[in-house]
Amino acid sequence: QVQLVESGGGLVQPGGSLKLSCAASGSFRAVYVMGWYRRQAPGKQRELVADIISGGRTRYADSVKGRFTVSRDNAKNTIYLQMNSLKPEDTAVYYCNMGGTGGSWGQGTQVTVSS
């Protein structure tokens, strides 16, 4: 059983920054992918924002490239999402994920970008 706990969401003005964190606990393999997804509106499908494998390879949605950075601390089983130059369209519930879409999910944290 894997538990993922997100933190760091909130309200920020356009152009601002936020950093999300996700701590994993429980039993899981050493080699795995972790990432961030978001749902921008109720009923809309969750979309990949960024993910990172244990070796450090990353990938990003085109909409966040150059603005968001995903990183991980393997010793702490924690991943981060540094979000800069935030836009109103980044408003969403952000979910931490381990193991891809068929894996484990956090409860989500709200990010609202508004003036």
N, C-alpha and C positions, 0 to 999 in steps of 0.2 A: 504494500500500500504506500502510495506517494502522496505527500501533502505539499502543496505549493501555496505560499502566502505572499501576496503582493502588497506593496506600500509605495507611497510617493505621489499618488494622484492628487488632483485638486483643480482649482480655478487659476488661470493665468491669462494675461493679456496677449493679444497677437504680437508676435515677435519675441515673446518670452521663452523661458526654458523650464523644464521639469526633468527630474530624474526618477525613474521607476526602479524598484528593486523587487526581486522575487527570490525567496529562500525556499529551498527544497529540503524535505526531510522524509525519512522512511527508507524503504529498501528499493534500490534501483541499480542498474548496471553502470559500470564505470564509463563506458563509451556510449554517449547518448547525445541527442540534439535537444537544445532548449531554445525557446523563442518567445516572441510576443505576437499576439494577434489582437485585432480590435473589431468591435461591432459598432458601427457608426449610428445605427438607428434600430429600434426594436423591429424584429422580423427580417432584418437584413443579415446576410451571411457574414460570419466572421471571416476576416481576411488576414493574411500573413502581413505583419509589419517588418519583422526581422527575425532571423534565427542564427544560431551559432553552434557548431559542433565542438566536441571536447578538444579537438586539435586547433581550434581557433578560426576555422573558415566561417565566413559570414555571408549572408545574403540579405537583401533589402527589397522591399517594395519600391517600385520606381517613384512613387509619390513622396517617399521619405529619404531617398538617397541624397547624401550631402548635408542632411539636417539631423538625422538620428544616428546614434551609434550604439550598437549592442556589444556588450562585453560580459565576461564571466569570471568568477573566482572559483576555480574547481575545489580549492581547499575548503571553501565555505559553502559549496553547493549553491551558489547564488549567481543570478544573472542580473544585469542592469540594462536599462534603456535610457540613454541620455538623449533628450529631445530638445533641440534648439530651433530657433526661428519658427516657433509654432504658429500655425494658421487655424482659423476657425474650422476648417474642414478636417482638422486633426481631432476635433471633439469626438469622443467615443468612450466606450468602456474597453479598457485594455486588459487582456488576459494573458497570464503566463502559461506556458505550455512546456511539457516534457514529453518527448517521444513522437512528435508530429500530431496530426489531427486525430489519430486513433489512440493517443496517449492520455496523459493526465493534464488536468486544467486547474488553475487557480479560480478564486471566486470572482475576480475582476476588480478593477479599480477605475473610477470615473476620472476622465481628463476633460476639462471644459476650457476651451479657448475662446474668450469673449472679452470685449471692452465694456 
